[in-house]
Amino acid sequence: MNLPNAPGVPPCPAWEHGVLRTERLELTPLRVEHAEEMAGVLADPALYGFTGGTPDSADALRERYRRLVAGSPDPLTVWHNRVLRLRDGGRLVGTVQATVTASGSAAEVAWVVGVPWQGRGLATEAAREWIAWLTGRGARTIIAHIHPGHRASAAVAAACGLAPTGERQDGEIRWRLSASSDQASSTYHCRTDLPRT
């Protein structure tokens, strides 16, 4: 979704369109039709050990995706959601999400990779590309909320340059990356100079 009428936000038709590519993944804009396959990706109850909740059925996920694709009801907030597709084989394996302020200067991010594909560095690879894409479009502050016991997610955040703060929200630690103005105005790219997690 583009916010062409928001103060200080230049029109950017590429905000939602196009596929981002990394070495092993395609980050594809979320569609309602992804719900069936994603229900299988997100089906393992172990995935909810730190976040709470239970796996959604394909029907429940379809309804959720309809709401996400429709966009935020708050005109000052934009939702960006992508599914992660393996370039080799085309299988969906997870998602990345961002909630961006109307000014585009701050983005709250999240990532999830299905249990069978964890431990391969896919979350780090996706999150790096996602954060680079967001900072390349002007986001100067990137925030993630991570459960204090979720070491794997903390490792992904650290590999992407985020650092824990003393702030907490709903029991989770707020991690933050403050991008330089050079990062925030550069063209996005896949960072390959950081170790895989």
C-alpha positions in Angstrom: 0.0 0.0 0.0 1.3 3.4 -0.9 0.5 6.6 1.1 0.8 9.3 -1.6 -1.1 11.8 0.5 0.8 11.4 3.7 3.0 14.4 4.6 6.6 13.8 3.7 6.0 10.5 1.9 6.9 10.5 -1.7 4.9 8.2 -3.9 6.7 4.9 -4.1 4.8 2.3 -6.2 7.4 -0.3 -5.4 6.5 -0.4 -1.7 4.2 -3.4 -2.2 5.0 -4.7 -5.7 7.9 -6.9 -6.8 9.7 -9.8 -5.4 12.8 -9.4 -3.3 15.5 -12.1 -4.0 18.3 -13.4 -1.8 20.6 -16.2 -2.5 18.1 -18.9 -1.5 14.8 -17.0 -1.0 12.1 -14.9 -2.7 10.2 -12.5 -0.5 6.9 -12.3 -2.3 4.0 -10.0 -1.4 1.4 -11.9 0.7 -1.8 -13.0 -1.1 -4.9 -14.6 0.4 -4.1 -17.7 -1.8 -1.0 -18.4 0.3 -3.1 -19.4 3.3 -3.5 -23.0 2.3 0.2 -23.7 2.0 1.2 -21.4 4.9 -1.2 -23.3 7.2 1.1 -26.3 6.8 4.2 -24.2 7.2 2.9 -22.8 10.5 1.3 -26.0 11.7 3.9 -27.2 14.3 2.8 -26.2 17.8 6.5 -25.8 18.7 6.5 -22.6 16.6 4.3 -20.9 19.3 6.5 -21.7 22.3 7.6 -18.1 22.8 4.7 -16.2 21.1 1.8 -18.1 22.5 -1.2 -19.2 20.6 -1.9 -22.2 18.5 -1.7 -22.9 14.7 -4.4 -21.5 12.6 -6.5 -23.6 10.2 -6.3 -22.7 6.5 -9.7 -21.0 6.8 -8.7 -18.9 9.8 -5.4 -18.0 8.1 -7.3 -17.1 4.9 -9.4 -14.6 6.9 -6.4 -13.2 8.6 -4.6 -12.8 5.3 -7.7 -11.0 3.8 -7.3 -8.4 6.6 -3.6 -8.1 6.2 -3.8 -7.7 2.4 -6.6 -5.1 2.8 -4.2 -3.0 4.8 -4.1 -1.2 8.2 -7.4 0.6 9.2 -5.1 3.3 10.6 -4.3 5.7 7.7 -1.1 6.6 9.4 0.2 3.0 9.4 1.1 0.8 6.5 1.4 -3.0 6.7 3.9 -4.9 4.6 3.7 -8.7 4.5 5.8 -11.1 2.4 5.9 -14.9 2.3 9.3 -16.6 2.0 9.6 -18.9 -0.9 12.6 -21.2 -1.5 14.1 -20.4 -4.9 15.1 -24.0 -5.2 11.8 -25.9 -5.3 9.4 -23.1 -4.8 8.2 -24.2 -1.3 6.8 -21.5 1.1 8.8 -21.6 4.4 7.8 -18.5 6.4 7.0 -14.8 6.4 8.4 -11.4 7.2 6.3 -8.5 8.3 6.7 -4.7 8.8 4.4 -2.1 10.3 5.6 1.3 8.9 4.7 4.7 10.1 3.2 7.1 7.6 6.3 9.1 7.5 8.2 5.9 6.6 10.9 6.7 9.2 10.2 3.8 11.5 9.3 0.2 10.9 8.5 -2.6 13.4 9.5 -6.0 11.9 8.9 -9.6 12.6 9.9 -12.9 10.9 8.9 -16.5 11.2 10.3 -19.7 9.5 8.5 -23.0 9.8 10.0 -25.5 12.1 11.2 -27.9 9.4 13.3 -25.1 7.8 14.8 -23.6 11.0 18.5 -23.8 11.7 19.5 -23.2 8.1 20.0 -19.4 8.3 16.9 -18.7 6.3 15.4 -16.3 8.9 18.6 -14.3 9.0 18.8 -14.2 5.2 15.2 -13.0 4.9 15.4 -10.5 7.8 18.6 -8.9 6.4 17.0 -8.4 3.0 13.8 -7.1 4.5 15.6 -4.6 6.8 17.8 -3.5 3.9 14.7 -3.0 1.7 13.0 -0.9 4.5 16.0 1.2 5.2 16.5 1.7 1.5 13.1 3.3 1.4 13.8 5.7 4.2 13.1 3.8 7.5 15.7 5.1 9.9 14.5 3.1 12.9 13.9 -0.7 12.8 12.3 -2.3 15.9 11.6 -5.9 16.7 10.1 -7.4 19.9 11.7 -10.7 21.0 10.9 -13.0 23.9 13.9 -12.9 26.3 14.2 -16.7 26.0 14.1 -16.9 22.3 17.8 -17.2 21.5 17.4 -18.0 17.8 15.3 -14.9 17.1 17.7 -12.8 19.2 20.6 -14.2 17.0 18.7 -13.2 13.9 18.1 -9.6 15.2 21.8 -9.3 16.2 23.0 -10.5 12.8 20.8 -7.8 11.2 22.4 -5.1 13.4 19.6 -4.7 15.9 20.6 -4.4 19.6 18.5 -5.0 22.7 17.2 -2.0 24.6 16.1 -1.8 28.2 12.5 -1.4 27.0 9.9 -4.2 27.2 6.5 -4.6 25.7 4.2 -7.5 26.7 7.2 -9.3 28.3 9.3 -9.0 25.1 12.5 -7.1 24.8 12.5 -4.3 22.3 15.4 -4.5 19.9 16.4 -1.5 17.8 18.5 -0.5 14.8 19.0 3.1 14.1 20.0 3.4 10.5 22.3 6.2 9.3 21.0 8.6 6.8 23.3 6.9 4.2 21.6 3.5 5.0 18.1 5.0 4.9 18.6 6.6 1.5 20.6 3.9 -0.2 19.2 1.3 -2.6 18.2 -1.9 -0.9 20.3 -4.9 -1.5 20.9 -8.3 0.1 23.7 -8.1 2.7 25.9 -11.1 2.4 28.8 -9.8 4.5 27.2 -11.0 7.8 27.5 -14.5 9.2 24.5 -16.8 8.7 22.5 -17.9 11.7 
